[in-house]
Amino acid sequence: MESLVNVGIILSYIMVGFAALATIGFGVQKMMQNTNNAKKTMYTVVGLFVVFFIAYLLASDEVLNSYEKYETTASSSKKVGMGLITFYFLLFGAISAVLYAELSKAFSK
């Protein structure tokens, strides 16, 4: 019975891999066909990496005494801090974009 479950899991992984490759392949194909959208996408990806980099620079690598018992390292603390700061940046950006879009519609009438 275990071997049947393992085969099912392996087939699931293979199908997910093919789906991921197909998704990426079609995305790249569409980017090649429409270069204006490709430029916008590249700017967005670069902007996301800039946000990651700034968040990494702002994150602290301090480990509190209460977390030493979990064997938390300075590196993992810095990565968690970077993730939290990135989340806050992106959350603030999304809320700002929604407010700007709605308020600009309201005041343009």
C-alpha positions as CSV (number, residue, x, y, z in Angstrom):
1,M,0.0,0.0,0.0
2,E,2.9,2.4,0.8
3,S,4.4,1.9,-2.7
4,L,1.0,2.9,-4.3
5,V,1.0,6.1,-2.2
6,N,4.6,6.9,-3.1
7,V,3.8,6.5,-6.8
8,G,0.8,8.8,-6.4
9,I,2.9,11.4,-4.7
10,I,5.6,11.1,-7.4
11,L,3.0,11.5,-10.2
12,S,1.6,14.5,-8.4
13,Y,5.1,16.1,-8.2
14,I,5.6,15.4,-11.9
15,M,2.3,17.0,-12.9
16,V,3.0,20.1,-10.8
17,G,6.4,20.4,-12.4
18,F,4.9,20.2,-15.9
19,A,2.2,22.7,-15.0
20,A,4.9,25.1,-13.6
21,L,7.0,24.7,-16.8
22,A,4.0,25.3,-19.0
23,T,3.0,28.4,-17.1
24,I,6.5,29.8,-17.3
25,G,6.8,28.9,-20.9
26,F,3.5,30.5,-22.0
27,G,4.4,33.6,-19.9
28,V,7.8,33.9,-21.6
29,Q,6.1,33.4,-25.0
30,K,3.6,36.2,-24.4
31,M,6.4,38.5,-23.2
32,M,8.3,37.9,-26.4
33,Q,5.2,38.7,-28.5
34,N,4.4,42.0,-26.6
35,T,7.5,43.8,-25.6
36,N,5.8,46.8,-24.0
37,N,4.2,44.5,-21.4
38,A,7.6,42.7,-21.0
39,K,9.3,46.0,-20.1
40,K,6.6,46.8,-17.5
41,T,7.0,43.3,-16.1
42,M,10.8,43.7,-15.9
43,Y,10.5,47.1,-14.1
44,T,8.1,45.5,-11.6
45,V,10.5,42.6,-10.9
46,V,13.4,45.0,-10.5
47,G,11.3,47.1,-8.2
48,L,10.5,44.1,-6.1
49,F,14.2,43.2,-5.8
50,V,14.9,46.8,-4.7
51,V,12.3,46.5,-2.0
52,F,13.9,43.2,-0.9
53,F,17.3,44.8,-0.8
54,I,16.2,47.8,1.2
55,A,14.3,45.5,3.6
56,Y,17.4,43.4,4.0
57,L,19.5,46.5,4.8
58,L,16.9,47.7,7.4
59,A,16.5,44.3,9.1
60,S,18.2,43.7,12.4
61,D,20.2,40.6,13.1
62,E,19.7,40.9,16.9
63,V,18.6,37.7,18.6
64,L,16.7,38.2,21.9
65,N,17.6,36.1,24.9
66,S,14.2,34.5,24.9
67,Y,14.8,33.1,21.4
68,E,18.2,31.5,22.1
69,K,16.6,28.4,23.4
70,Y,15.2,27.8,19.8
71,E,18.8,28.0,18.4
72,T,17.9,31.1,16.4
73,T,20.9,32.5,14.5
74,A,21.6,36.1,13.6
75,S,21.3,35.1,9.9
76,S,17.8,33.6,10.3
77,S,16.7,36.6,12.5
78,K,17.8,39.0,9.7
79,K,15.9,37.0,7.1
80,V,12.8,37.0,9.2
81,G,13.1,40.7,9.7
82,M,13.6,41.2,6.0
83,G,10.4,39.2,5.3
84,L,8.4,41.3,7.8
85,I,9.7,44.6,6.5
86,T,9.0,43.5,2.9
87,F,5.5,42.5,3.9
88,Y,4.9,45.9,5.5
89,F,6.3,47.8,2.5
90,L,4.1,45.9,0.0
91,L,1.0,46.1,2.3
92,F,1.5,49.9,2.6
93,G,2.0,50.1,-1.2
94,A,-1.1,48.1,-2.0
95,I,-3.3,50.1,0.4
96,S,-1.9,53.4,-1.0
97,A,-2.6,52.3,-4.6
98,V,-6.2,51.3,-3.8
99,L,-6.8,54.6,-1.9
100,Y,-5.2,56.7,-4.7
101,A,-7.3,54.9,-7.4
102,E,-10.6,55.3,-5.5
103,L,-9.9,58.9,-4.3
104,S,-8.8,60.0,-7.7
105,K,-12.1,58.7,-9.2
106,A,-14.1,60.4,-6.5
107,F,-12.4,63.8,-7.0
108,S,-12.4,63.7,-10.8
109,K,-16.2,63.8,-11.0
